[in-house]
Amino acid sequence: MIDVAVIGAGTAGLTAAIYARRAGASVAIFEGAAPGGQIINTPEIANFPALPGVSGFEYANKLYEQAQALGAEFVFDTVKKVTGDVNSGFKLMCEYGTECEAKTVIIGSGVKRREMGLAGEQEYAGRGISYCATCDGAFFKGKTVAVFGGGNTAVEDATYLAKICKKVYIIHRRNEFRADRALVEEMLEHDNVETKLSFTVSAIHGDAKLTGVTLTSVDGHDELLETDALFVAIGLIPENGAFRDLVELDDAGYIIADESCETSAPGVFAAGDCRTKEVRQLVTAAADGAIAAIAASRLSRNV
């Protein structure tokens, strides 16, 4: 039985592994995809203290190497269920049959991109519809593209695409962006960016690949927008379904936990974007990881 099982190798999970190992706890990290989480797709991180300009991939790789060097064990499998309690220990069961027993658990499962739910969305995924501009933007170099969303991710996507595409439309259902002012100002410095505010994407068009989308305004007016690609950035969904029977979730599916990172289940902690919180940034995910790890390591010595 290990001391601390960490679910998810994003910023919160990797930071938790680093702090738990430094506290002397045995640690296993479970991750079903690449270590680093969504930040690996960010070309440049501008707001992490002391690391301006570092790429998301470089940042994530350094975290991974640091945790690995400290002796954290990495298990590349997706946790599908957790049972048990702090008195008898927790049992983790994974998609490909991996099982593990742990004294404490830190959930850093993160979030995933929200889909539009429109007819044809799945059909054109990979054929003009994408959920990652930095992953797929290069396929549309010199072409006309659109971004759907108004938060930081959407604005960052539009800024990135403006550097390689002929024309970039950014579509948002409100009359102003939710993104940080500095990010919006940077985006609008590009002459090839055109905003489509108070519109939502209501239909998808194409043949072998995407050719355009229908936009519907808040007053019900429809407009056809011709575009070679649509990059969707309309929000996030917490990936906490596997823990519904273990800890209490809010109506949106986030794990209920405050700044202590303690959940409704003693011995189980939630860190990073997967928990209820106001600010979801790298720096707050790292803070959560440290807080959860210190508490879990201390508890594991006493059970």
SERO-4910 file (N, C-alpha, C, O; in steps of 0.05 Angstrom, whole numbers):
BEGIN
 pado doro    nc1    nc2    nc3   cac1   cac2   cac3    cc1    cc2    cc3    oc1    oc2    oc3
  Met    A     17    -24      0      0      0      0     18     25      0     34     28     18
  Ile    A     13     42    -20     29     67    -21     16     88     -3     -6     85      5
  Asp    A     32    109      2     22    131     19      2    149      5    -20    155     15
  Val    A      9    158    -20     -7    177    -34    -11    169    -63      9    165    -78
  Ala    A    -36    166    -71    -42    161   -100    -51    187   -111    -70    199   -101
  Val    A    -39    196   -133    -46    221   -146    -59    214   -173    -48    200   -189
  Ile    A    -83    224   -177    -98    219   -202    -97    243   -219   -109    264   -213
  Gly    A    -82    241   -241    -79    263   -260    -51    276   -258    -42    283   -236
  Ala    A    -38    278   -281    -11    289   -282    -10    317   -295      7    322   -312
  Gly    A    -29    334   -287    -28    362   -295    -11    377   -275      4    365   -259
  Thr    A    -13    403   -276      3    420   -257     -3    413   -228     16    410   -212
  Ala    A    -28    409   -221    -35    403   -193    -24    376   -185    -12    373   -164
  Gly    A    -29    355   -202    -20    328   -195     11    326   -194     21    313   -175
  Leu    A     25    338   -213     54    336   -213     66    351   -189     85    342   -177
  Thr    A     54    375   -183     64    390   -159     58    374   -134     75    373   -116
  Ala    A     35    361   -132     29    344   -109     49    322   -106     59    316    -84
  Ala    A     57    309   -128     76    288   -127    103    298   -117    116    284   -101
  Ile    A    111    321   -127    137    333   -118    137    338    -88    156    331    -74
  Tyr    A    116    350    -78    115    357    -50    112    332    -32    124    331    -11
  Ala    A     96    313    -41     93    289    -26    119    273    -24    126    262     -3
  Arg    A    134    271    -46    159    257    -45    179    271    -27    194    259    -13
  Arg    A    179    297    -29    198    313    -11    190    310     18    207    313     36
  Ala    A    165    303     23    156    298     51    162    269     59    156    262     82
  Gly    A    172    253     41    179    226     48    158    205     42    161    182     50
  Ala    A    136    213     29    115    194     24    120    179     -2    132    190    -21
  Ser    A    111    154     -3    112    139    -28     88    148    -46     66    152    -36
  Val    A     94    152    -72     74    165    -90     72    150   -116     92    142   -128
  Ala    A     47    146   -125     42    136   -152     23    156   -166      3    164   -154
  Ile    A     30    164   -190     14    182   -206      0    167   -228     14    153   -243
  Phe    A    -26    170   -231    -41    157   -252    -50    177   -273    -62    197   -267
  Glu    A    -43    171   -298    -49    189   -320    -55    173   -345    -39    156   -353
  Gly    A    -78    179   -357    -86    164   -381    -77    176   -407    -79    164   -428
  Ala    A    -66    201   -406    -56    214   -430    -27    223   -425    -13    212   -408
  Ala    A    -19    244   -439      9    254   -435     10    271   -410     -9    286   -404
  Pro    A     32    269   -395     35    286   -371     35    316   -378     45    323   -400
  Gly    A     23    332   -361     23    360   -366     -5    372   -368     -9    395   -361
  Gly    A    -24    356   -377    -52    367   -379    -54    385   -403    -38    384   -422
  Gln    A    -75    402   -402    -81    420   -425    -59    441   -431    -58    451   -453
  Ile    A    -43    447   -411    -23    468   -415     -2    460   -436     11    478   -447
  Ile    A      1    435   -442     21    427   -462     15    438   -490     32    440   -507
  Asn    A    -11    446   -495    -19    457   -520    -15    487   -522    -20    499   -543
  Thr    A     -6    500   -501     -3    529   -501     25    536   -511     45    528   -499
  Pro    A     27    552   -532     53    558   -543     71    575   -525     95    573   -526
  Glu    A     58    593   -509     74    610   -492     59    617   -466     35    625   -468
  Ile    A     71    613   -443     59    620   -417     70    647   -409     95    651   -406
  Ala    A     52    666   -405     61    694   -399     57    702   -370     68    723   -362
  Asn    A     42    686   -355     34    696   -328     44    678   -305     34    682   -283
  Phe    A     62    659   -310     72    643   -288     96    656   -276    115    663   -291
  Pro    A     97    661   -250    119    676   -238    147    664   -245    151    640   -243
  Ala    A    165    682   -254    193    676   -259    197    660   -285    220    653   -291
  Leu    A    176    653   -299    179    637   -324    164    649   -348    151    635   -363
  Pro    A    167    675   -352    153    687   -375    164    677   -402    189    676   -405
  Gly    A    146    670   -420    155    661   -446    160    632   -449    165    623   -472
  Val    A    159    616   -428    163    587   -430    139    575   -444    117    583   -440
  Ser    A    145    555   -460    123    541   -474    109    522   -455    121    513   -435
  Gly    A     84    515   -460     69    497   -443     82    469   -443     83    456   -422
  Phe    A     92    460   -466    105    434   -467    131    434   -450    135    415   -435
  Glu    A    147    455   -452    172    456   -437    166    457   -407    179    443   -391
  Tyr    A    146    473   -399    138    475   -371    129    448   -360    138    440   -339
  Ala    A    112    435   -375    101    409   -366    123    388   -365    124    372   -346
  Asn    A    141    388   -384    162    368   -384    181    372   -360    191    352   -349
  Lys    A    186    397   -353    203    402   -330    190    392   -304    203    380   -287
  Leu    A    164    396   -302    149    386   -278    151    355   -277    156    343   -256
  Tyr    A    146    343   -300    147    313   -302    174    303   -294    176    284   -278
  Glu    A    195    315   -305    223    305   -299    229    309   -269    243    293   -258
  Gln    A    220    331   -258    225    337   -230    212    316   -212    224    305   -193
  Ala    A    186    309   -217    172    289   -202    185    262   -205    188    246   -186
  Gln    A    193    256   -230    206    230   -235    233    227   -221    239    206   -210
  Ala    A    248    249   -221    274    248   -208    272    245   -178    290    234   -165
  Leu    A    250    254   -167    246    251   -138    235    223   -130    233    217   -106
  Gly    A    230    206   -150    222    179   -144    192    173   -146    184    152   -137
  Ala    A    176    192   -157    148    186   -160    144    165   -182    158    165   -203
  Glu    A    126    146   -177    121    125   -197     98    134   -215     78    143   -206
  Phe    A    102    131   -241     82    139   -261     68    114   -272     81     95   -281
  Val    A     42    115   -271     25     93   -282      8    105   -304    -10    121   -298
  Phe    A     13     97   -329     -2    109   -351    -26     92   -357    -27     76   -375
  Asp    A    -47     98   -341    -73     84   -342    -93    103   -330    -86    119   -313
  Thr    A   -118    102   -339   -139    119   -329   -154    107   -306   -165     85   -309
  Val    A   -156    121   -284   -171    111   -260   -201    113   -266   -211    134   -273
  Lys    A   -214     90   -264   -243     89   -270   -260     88   -245   -284     94   -245
  Lys    A   -248     79   -222   -263     77   -198   -245     76   -173   -223     66   -175
  Val    A   -254     89   -152   -240     88   -126   -259     80   -104   -281     91   -102
  Thr    A   -252     60    -89   -268     51    -66   -252     51    -41   -228     56    -41
  Gly    A   -265     47    -18   -251     46      7   -255     71     23   -270     89     17
  Asp    A   -239     72     45   -239     96     62   -212     99     76   -194     83     72
  Val    A   -210    120     91   -184    127    103   -175    106    124   -151    104    130
  Asn    A   -194     92    136   -187     72    157   -177     46    145   -157     35    155
  Ser    A   -191     36    124   -183     11    113   -165     14     88   -153     -6     79
  Gly    A   -162     38     78   -147     43     54   -164     46     29   -187     36     29
  Phe    A   -154     58      9   -168     62    -16   -158     43    -38   -134     37    -38
  Lys    A   -176     34    -55   -168     17    -77   -175     32   -103   -198     40   -108
  Leu    A   -155     35   -121   -158     47   -146   -159     26   -168   -142      9   -169
  Met    A   -179     27   -186   -182      8   -208   -181     24   -234   -196     44   -237
  Cys    A   -165     15   -253   -160     30   -277   -172     16   -302   -180     -7   -301
  Glu    A   -172     31   -324   -184     22   -349   -172     -3   -359   -186    -21   -369
  Tyr    A   -145     -6   -357   -132    -29   -369   -124    -50   -348   -107    -67   -353
  Gly    A   -138    -50   -326   -135    -71   -306   -115    -65   -283   -113    -81   -265
  Thr    A   -102    -42   -284    -83    -35   -263    -99    -30   -237   -120    -17   -237
  Glu    A    -89    -40   -215   -101    -36   -189    -80    -26   -169    -56    -33   -172
  Cys    A    -88    -10   -150    -69      0   -131    -83      6   -104   -107     14   -104
  Glu    A    -70      1    -82    -80      8    -56    -64     32    -45    -40     33    -47
  Ala    A    -78     51    -33    -65     75    -23    -78     84      4   -102     79      8
  Lys    A    -62     96     20    -72    107     46    -88    132     41   -108    137     55
  Thr    A    -79    149     22    -93    174     16    -94    178    -15    -79    165    -29
  Val    A   -112    195    -24   -116    199    -52   -118    230    -57   -131    244    -43
  Ile    A   -104    238    -78   -106    266    -88   -117    265   -116   -105    253   -134
  Ile    A   -141    277   -120   -153    278   -147   -146    304   -160   -152    326   -151
  Gly    A   -132    302   -183   -125    325   -199   -132    319   -228   -116    322   -246
  Ser    A   -158    311   -231   -167    300   -257   -171    321   -279   -173    314   -302
  Gly    A   -172    347   -271   -173    368   -291   -200    370   -305   -220    361   -295
  Val    A   -199    382   -329   -223    387   -344   -218    381   -374   -195    377   -382
  Lys    A   -240    380   -389   -237    376   -418   -254    397   -432   -271    410   -420
  Arg    A   -248    401   -458   -262    422   -474   -292    414   -478   -298    390   -482
  Arg    A   -309    434   -477   -338    430   -481   -344    430   -511   -333    446   -526
  Glu    A   -361    411   -520   -370    410   -548   -395    427   -552   -408    434   -533
  Met    A   -401    434   -577   -424    451   -583   -450    436   -582   -471    448   -576
  Gly    A   -450    410   -588   -475    394   -588   -491    398   -613   -515    395   -613
  Leu    A   -478    406   -635   -493    411   -660   -492    387   -679   -473    371   -678
  Ala    A   -512    384   -696   -512    363   -716   -488    367   -735   -483    389   -744
  Gly    A   -473    345   -740   -450    347   -757   -424    352   -742   -403    351   -755
  Glu    A   -425    358   -717   -401    365   -702   -381    342   -701   -357    346   -706
  Gln    A   -391    318   -695   -374    295   -694   -364    287   -722   -341    279   -726
  Glu    A   -382    291   -742   -375    284   -770   -352    301   -780   -335    291   -794
  Tyr    A   -351    327   -773   -330    344   -783   -307    348   -763   -288    363   -769
  Ala    A   -307    334   -741   -284    335   -723   -260    323   -737   -261    300   -746
  Gly    A   -239    338   -739   -216    329   -754   -217    336   -784   -198    331   -798
  Arg    A   -240    347   -792   -243    355   -820   -252    384   -822   -269    391   -839
  Gly    A   -242    399   -804   -249    428   -803   -257    437   -776   -254    461   -769
  Ile    A   -267    420   -759   -273    427   -731   -252    416   -713   -244    393   -714
  Ser    A   -242    434   -696   -220    426   -677   -225    439   -650   -239    459   -648
  Tyr    A   -214    427   -630   -216    437   -602   -189    446   -591   -186    451   -568
  Cys    A   -169    447   -609   -142    454   -601   -128    470   -624   -119    457   -643
  Ala    A   -127    496   -622   -115    512   -643    -86    507   -646    -76    507   -669
  Thr    A    -71    504   -624    -43    500   -627    -36    472   -637    -14    468   -648
  Cys    A    -55    453   -634    -50    427   -645    -55    426   -675    -40    414   -690
  Asp    A    -77    439   -684    -86    436   -712    -84    461   -729    -90    461   -753
  Gly    A    -76    484   -717    -76    509   -731    -58    508   -756    -64    521   -776
  Ala    A    -36    494   -754    -16    494   -777    -28    482   -802    -19    488   -824
  Phe    A    -49    465   -799    -62    453   -823    -77    474   -839    -84    469   -862
  Phe    A    -82    498   -827    -98    518   -840    -82    544   -845    -93    566   -846
  Lys    A    -56    541   -847    -38    564   -852    -46    578   -878    -49    565   -899
  Gly    A    -49    604   -876    -57    620   -900    -86    619   -907    -94    630   -928
  Lys    A   -102    606   -891   -131    603   -897   -148    620   -878   -138    633   -860
  Thr    A   -174    618   -882   -193    632   -865   -204    614   -844   -213    592   -850
  Val    A   -203    622   -819   -212    605   -797   -230    621   -778   -230    646   -779
  Ala    A   -244    607   -761   -260    620   -740   -256    607   -713   -250    583   -712
  Val    A   -258    623   -692   -256    613   -665   -283    619   -651   -294    641   -654
  Phe    A   -294    600   -637   -319    603   -623   -314    603   -593   -306    583   -582
  Gly    A   -318    626   -580   -314    628   -552   -306    656   -544   -298    672   -562
  Gly    A   -307    663   -519   -300    690   -510   -282    692   -486   -277    714   -476
  Gly    A   -273    669   -476   -255    669   -453   -226    670   -461   -219    675   -484
  Asn    A   -208    666   -441   -180    668   -446   -170    649   -467   -154    657   -484
  Thr    A   -180    624   -466   -171    604   -486   -178    612   -514   -162    611   -532
  Ala    A   -203    621   -518   -212    629   -545   -195    653   -555   -187    653   -579
  Val    A   -191    672   -539   -176    696   -547   -147    689   -553   -135    698   -572
  Glu    A   -135    672   -536   -108    663   -541   -106    647   -567    -87    650   -582
  Asp    A   -127    630   -572   -127    615   -597   -128    634   -621   -114    630   -641
  Ala    A   -145    655   -620   -148    674   -642   -121    688   -647   -114    693   -670
  Thr    A   -108    696   -626    -82    710   -628    -61    691   -642    -47    700   -659
  Tyr    A    -61    667   -633    -42    648   -645    -48    644   -675    -30    644   -691
  Leu    A    -73    640   -681    -81    635   -709    -77    659   -727    -71    656   -751
  Ala    A    -79    683   -716    -75    708   -731    -47    710   -742    -42    723   -762
  Lys    A    -28    696   -730      0    697   -739      5    678   -762     25    681   -776
  Ile    A    -13    659   -767     -8    640   -789    -31    638   -809    -27    627   -831
  Cys    A    -54    650   -803    -77    648   -821    -82    675   -835    -74    696   -825
  Lys    A    -95    673   -858   -102    697   -873   -123    714   -859   -120    739   -857
  Lys    A   -143    701   -848   -165    715   -835   -175    699   -811   -177    674   -813
  Val    A   -181    712   -789   -191    699   -765   -215    713   -755   -214    737   -749
  Tyr    A   -238    699   -754   -262    709   -741   -263    698   -713   -257    675   -708
  Ile    A   -271    714   -694   -276    704   -667   -305    710   -660   -314    733   -660
  Ile    A   -320    689   -653   -348    690   -649   -354    687   -619   -344    668   -606
  His    A   -370    705   -608   -377    703   -580   -406    711   -576   -416    730   -588
  Arg    A   -420    697   -559   -449    701   -556   -455    727   -540   -478    736   -540
  Arg    A   -436    738   -526   -441    763   -511   -431    787   -527   -418    784   -548
  Asn    A   -436    811   -517   -427    835   -531   -399    845   -522   -390    865   -532
  Glu    A   -386    830   -505   -359    835   -497   -346    809   -489   -359    791   -480
  Phe    A   -319    808   -491   -305    784   -485   -302    781   -454   -300    800   -440
  Arg    A   -301    756   -446   -296    750   -417   -266    748   -411   -259    747   -388
  Ala    A   -250    747   -431   -221    743   -428   -208    767   -415   -220    789   -414
  Asp    A   -184    763   -404   -169    784   -392   -165    807   -412   -160    802   -436
  Arg    A   -166    831   -402   -164    855   -420   -138    854   -436   -137    861   -460
  Ala    A   -116    847   -423    -90    847   -437    -90    827   -460    -78    833   -481
  Leu    A   -103    805   -457   -104    785   -478   -121    795   -502   -114    791   -525
  Val    A   -144    808   -495   -161    819   -516   -146    840   -532   -148    841   -557
  Glu    A   -132    858   -518   -118    880   -531    -96    868   -550    -92    878   -572
  Glu    A    -83    848   -541    -62    835   -558    -74    823   -583    -63    825   -605
  Met    A    -97    810   -580   -111    798   -603   -119    819   -623   -115    816   -647
  Leu    A   -130    842   -613   -140    862   -631   -118    878   -645   -124    894   -663
  Glu    A    -94    874   -637    -71    887   -651    -67    875   -679    -54    887   -696
  His    A    -78    852   -683    -76    838   -709    -98    847   -728   -122    844   -722
  Asp    A    -90    859   -751   -110    870   -770   -128    848   -783   -149    855   -792
  Asn    A   -118    824   -783   -134    802   -796   -154    789   -777   -165    768   -785
  Val    A   -157    799   -753   -177    789   -734   -203    805   -736   -202    830   -733
  Glu    A   -225    792   -739   -251    806   -740   -269    793   -719   -273    769   -718
  Thr    A   -281    810   -702   -298    800   -681   -327    798   -690   -337    814   -706
  Lys    A   -341    777   -682   -369    773   -687   -383    770   -660   -388    747   -651
  Leu    A   -388    792   -647   -400    792   -620   -430    790   -621   -443    798   -641
  Ser    A   -442    779   -600   -471    774   -598   -481    754   -618   -503    756   -627
  Phe    A   -463    736   -626   -470    714   -644   -463    687   -631   -445    685   -614
  Thr    A   -478    667   -639   -471    639   -632   -471    622   -657   -484    629   -677
  Val    A   -456    600   -657   -456    582   -679   -481    564   -677   -484    550   -656
  Ser    A   -497    564   -698   -522    548   -696   -524    525   -716   -541    507   -712
  Ala    A   -506    525   -736   -507    503   -755   -480    500   -768   -464    520   -770
  Ile    A   -474    476   -778   -448    470   -790   -453    461   -819   -472    447   -825
  His    A   -436    470   -838   -439    464   -866   -414    453   -878   -392    460   -869
  Gly    A   -417    436   -898   -393    425   -911   -400    402   -929   -423    394   -931
  Asp    A   -379    391   -942   -383    367   -958   -362    347   -948   -367    334   -928
  Ala    A   -340    344   -962   -319    326   -951   -305    339   -927   -294    325   -910
  Lys    A   -306    365   -926   -295    380   -903   -312    404   -897   -329    411   -913
  Leu    A   -307    417   -875   -322    441   -867   -318    463   -887   -296    469   -896
  Thr    A   -340    476   -894   -339    499   -912   -350    525   -899   -345    547   -909
  Gly    A   -366    522   -878   -377    545   -865   -395    539   -842   -400    515   -836
  Val    A   -404    560   -828   -423    556   -806   -444    578   -807   -440    599   -819
  Thr    A   -467    572   -796   -488    592   -793   -485    605   -766   -484    591   -745
  Leu    A   -485    631   -766   -485    646   -741   -513    658   -736   -526    668   -754
  Thr    A   -522    656   -711   -548    668   -704   -543    689   -683   -531    684   -662
  Ser    A   -553    713   -688   -549    735   -669   -569    734   -646   -588    718   -647
  Val    A   -565    750   -626   -582    750   -602   -611    758   -610   -630    752   -596
  Asp    A   -614    773   -632   -641    781   -640   -653    763   -661   -674    769   -673
  Gly    A   -639    740   -666   -651    720   -684   -643    722   -713   -653    707   -729
  His    A   -624    739   -720   -615    742   -747   -594    721   -754   -576    717   -738
  Asp    A   -597    708   -777   -578    688   -786   -558    699   -806   -565    717   -822
  Glu    A   -534    689   -805   -513    698   -823   -495    675   -829   -486    660   -811
  Leu    A   -489    670   -855   -471    649   -864   -443    659   -863   -437    679   -876
  Leu    A   -426    645   -850   -397    652   -848   -381    630   -862   -381    607   -852
  Glu    A   -368    637   -883   -351    617   -897   -324    615   -883   -311    636   -878
  Thr    A   -316    591   -877   -291    587   -862   -280    559   -868   -295    540   -872
  Asp    A   -254    557   -868   -241    531   -873   -239    514   -847   -236    490   -848
  Ala    A   -241    528   -824   -239    514   -799   -254    529   -777   -257    553   -778
  Leu    A   -264    514   -757   -276    525   -734   -263    513   -709   -264    489   -705
  Phe    A   -250    531   -693   -237    522   -669   -256    529   -645   -262    552   -640
  Val    A   -264    508   -631   -284    511   -610   -271    514   -582   -255    497   -574
  Ala    A   -277    536   -569   -267    541   -542   -288    554   -525   -287    578   -518
  Ile    A   -309    539   -519   -333    550   -506   -336    540   -477   -358    542   -465
  Gly    A   -315    532   -465   -316    524   -437   -305    497   -431   -295    483   -449
  Leu    A   -306    490   -406   -293    465   -396   -313    448   -381   -332    458   -369
  Ile    A   -307    422   -381   -324    403   -366   -305    388   -347   -286    376   -357
  Pro    A   -311    387   -321   -294    372   -303   -296    342   -308   -318    332   -313
  Glu    A   -274    328   -306   -274    299   -311   -274    284   -285   -255    271   -277
  Asn    A   -297    286   -271   -300    275   -244   -321    253   -242   -327    244   -220
  Gly    A   -331    243   -265   -352    223   -264   -344    198   -249   -361    185   -236
  Ala    A   -318    191   -251   -309    166   -237   -309    168   -207   -307    148   -193
  Phe    A   -312    193   -197   -310    197   -168   -337    205   -155   -338    214   -132
  Arg    A   -358    203   -171   -385    211   -162   -394    197   -136   -407    209   -119
  Asp    A   -386    171   -134   -394    156   -110   -374    158    -87   -379    147    -66
  Leu    A   -352    172    -92   -331    175    -72   -333    201    -57   -330    202    -33
  Val    A   -336    223    -72   -336    250    -60   -361    266    -70   -374    258    -90
  Glu    A   -367    287    -57   -390    304    -64   -383    323    -86   -362    336    -85
  Leu    A   -400    324   -107   -396    342   -129   -418    364   -129   -439    360   -118
  Asp    A   -411    387   -141   -432    407   -144   -448    402   -169   -443    383   -183
  Asp    A   -467    420   -175   -486    415   -197   -471    415   -224   -481    402   -243
  Ala    A   -448    428   -226   -433    429   -251   -413    405   -253   -400    402   -274
  Gly    A   -411    389   -232   -394    366   -233   -366    370   -221   -349    353   -223
  Tyr    A   -362    394   -209   -336    399   -196   -336    387   -168   -357    386   -155
  Ile    A   -313    377   -159   -311    366   -132   -312    389   -112   -298    409   -114
  Ile    A   -330    386    -92   -333    407    -72   -309    406    -52   -306    387    -37
  Ala    A   -293    426    -53   -269    428    -36   -261    458    -35   -261    471    -55
  Asp    A   -253    467    -11   -245    495     -9   -214    497    -11   -202    478    -22
  Glu    A   -203    518     -1   -174    522     -4   -157    502     12   -133    500      8
  Ser    A   -170    487     30   -155    465     44   -152    441     26   -137    423     32
  Cys    A   -168    440      4   -168    418    -15   -180    392     -4   -178    371    -16
  Glu    A   -193    394     20   -205    371     32   -233    367     20   -248    386     16
  Thr    A   -240    342     14   -266    335      2   -284    324     24   -277    324     48
  Ser    A   -308    316     16   -327    304     35   -318    277     46   -329    267     66
  Ala    A   -298    264     33   -288    238     41   -261    242     55   -242    250     42
  Pro    A   -259    237     81   -233    239     94   -212    223     80   -216    200     73
  Gly    A   -188    235     77   -167    221     63   -165    225     33   -146    217     20
  Val    A   -186    238     22   -187    244     -6   -186    275    -10   -202    289      3
  Phe    A   -167    284    -26   -164    313    -31   -168    319    -61   -163    301    -78
  Ala    A   -176    343    -67   -180    351    -95   -163    376   -100   -163    395    -84
  Ala    A   -148    375   -122   -129    397   -128   -132    405   -157   -134    389   -175
  Gly    A   -131    431   -162   -130    441   -189   -158    447   -200   -177    452   -185
  Asp    A   -160    447   -227   -185    455   -240   -209    438   -234   -231    447   -239
  Cys    A   -205    414   -224   -227    396   -220   -244    403   -196   -266    392   -192
  Arg    A   -234    421   -178   -249    427   -154   -264    454   -157   -258    470   -175
  Thr    A   -282    459   -138   -296    485   -138   -277    507   -130   -264    505   -109
  Lys    A   -275    528   -147   -257    550   -141   -263    573   -160   -276    570   -180
  Glu    A   -254    597   -153   -259    621   -169   -239    624   -191   -246    631   -213
  Val    A   -214    618   -185   -192    623   -204   -179    597   -212   -169    582   -196
  Arg    A   -180    591   -238   -167    567   -249   -143    575   -266   -146    580   -290
  Gln    A   -120    576   -254    -95    584   -267    -73    564   -259    -76    549   -240
  Leu    A    -51    565   -274    -28    547   -267    -19    552   -238    -14    533   -223
  Val    A    -17    577   -230     -7    583   -204    -25    573   -182    -16    564   -161
  Thr    A    -52    574   -186    -70    564   -166    -70    533   -166    -74    521   -145
  Ala    A    -66    521   -189    -64    492   -190    -40    482   -175    -41    462   -161
  Ala    A    -18    496   -179      7    489   -164      3    492   -134     12    475   -119
  Ala    A    -10    513   -126    -15    517    -97    -32    495    -86    -27    485    -65
  Asp    A    -53    488   -101    -70    465    -92    -54    440    -89    -57    425    -69
  Gly    A    -37    434   -108    -21    410   -107     -4    409    -82     -1    388    -69
  Ala    A      9    431    -76     26    432    -52      9    429    -26     17    413     -9
  Ile    A    -13    443    -24    -30    441     -1    -41    412      3    -39    401     25
  Ala    A    -51    400    -18    -62    373    -17    -40    353     -9    -45    335      7
  Ala    A    -16    356    -21      5    337    -16     15    338     13     20    317     25
  Ile    A     18    362     24     27    365     51      6    352     70     14    338     89
  Ala    A    -19    357     65    -40    345     83    -42    315     79    -44    301     99
  Ala    A    -40    305     55    -41    276     50    -17    262     62    -20    240     73
  Ser    A      6    274     59     30    261     70     29    259    100     37    239    112
  Arg    A     20    281    112     18    281    142     -3    260    151      2    246    170
  Leu    A    -25    259    137    -46    239    144    -36    211    140    -43    193    157
  Ser    A    -21    205    119    -13    178    113      6    167    134      8    143    138
  Arg    A     19    184    149     37    175    170     22    167    195     33    154    213
  Asn    A     -4    174    196    -19    169    220    -42    149    217    -58    145    235
  Val    A    -43    137    193    -65    117    188    -52     89    183    -67     70    179
***
